[in-house]
Amino acid sequence: MISFFFYLFATILILASLAVVLARNPLYNVLSLVVVIFCLSSLFILLEAFFVGVILLLVYAGAVMIFFLFVVMCLNLNGQTLNALQQSRFRLLECLIGVLFLSEFSFAIKSFLTAPAMPASSIRGTIETVGKILFTDYLLPFELTSFLLLITIFGIVALAKGALSTGVDDPVETKPIGGSQ
Amino acid sequence: MIGLGHYLLLSGFLFSVGVIGITINRNVLKILLSLELLLAASNLSFVAFSRFNGDYAGQLIVFFVILVAAAEVAIGLAIVVLMYRHFSTLQADQLKDLKW
């Protein structure tokens, strides 16, 4: 049963991740990324990491992706900005990176076929167990994260203020960026 | 039986797709989305290692990665909106100057 769900969600994940990269319309890119996050969260729950899976679904699909969608719709992209497959000047470099990744991937498959099977441990990432470690061993990083978010707010306000004060556009148009956080 | 290798292979595939997306797309918004794919791939391998090694540290790192990614997206999209206001396009080739 677990292997059936793994292959189901892995297939959807692969297809959706290809759609993220290859779809022309940014709206479809963002919506495919929502599908990717959903499948990833399902895989986390298969791995019995319940807390992280739910947080991923809530924070990523619920907040971050909707923020992306908001920006895509706000920008009102016309057809000229959508032509993604423009001729690139780094075509040779891109081919090189592709070949490099392909060869590394073949190594990974080769070692995958010969690796011994490893039994899964019995840990369950429930809110209780993860929260206990989060508020004891990882208390300092957790507090520093709030500091990071504070700096992020400062950064966004600084960016929005810069756009207002340099007079790049008329102030009526630059006002909505303050609501981006 | 699904083992660690299955998850790592899937994670590696996802990471490769993300890197390919960064290299072939010139649209800043799509580059940001491909970056999200990279983070998702690393999250998957962290959780898989956590499950198969019996250590909760991987899941906590995923928690922090999600928080940092939220901050990164907020700043990145603010810059994208500013860039669109200034250039009226999202092509990454337009960002040639350090200061506009």
Interface residues (C-beta under 8 A of the other chain):
Chain A: I2 S3 F6 A10 L13 I14 S17 L18 V20 V21 P26 N29 V30 L33 V36 I37 L40 L43 F44 L46 L47 E48 A49 F51 V52 I55 L56 V59 Y60 A63 V64 F67 F68 V71 V72 C74 L75 L77 Q80 T81 L82 A84 L85 Q86 S88 F90 L93 E94 I97 G98 F101 F105 A108 I109 F112 A115 A117 M118 P119 A120 S121 S122 I123 G125 T129 V130 I133 L134 Y138 P141 T145 L148 L149 I151 T152 G155 I156 L159 A160 G162 A163 V168 D169 E173 T174 I177 S180 Q181
Chain B: M1 I2 G3 L4 G5 H6 Y7 L8 L9 L10 G12 F13 L14 S16 V17 G18 V19 I20 G21 T23 I24 N25 R26 N27 L29 K30 L32 L33 S34 E36 L37 A40 N43 L44 V47 A48 S50 R51 F52 N53 G54 D55 Y56 A57 Q59 L60 V62 F63 F64 I66 L67 V68 A69 A70 A71 V73 A74 I75 L77 A78 I79 V80 V81 L82 Y84 R85 H86 S88 T89 L90 Q91
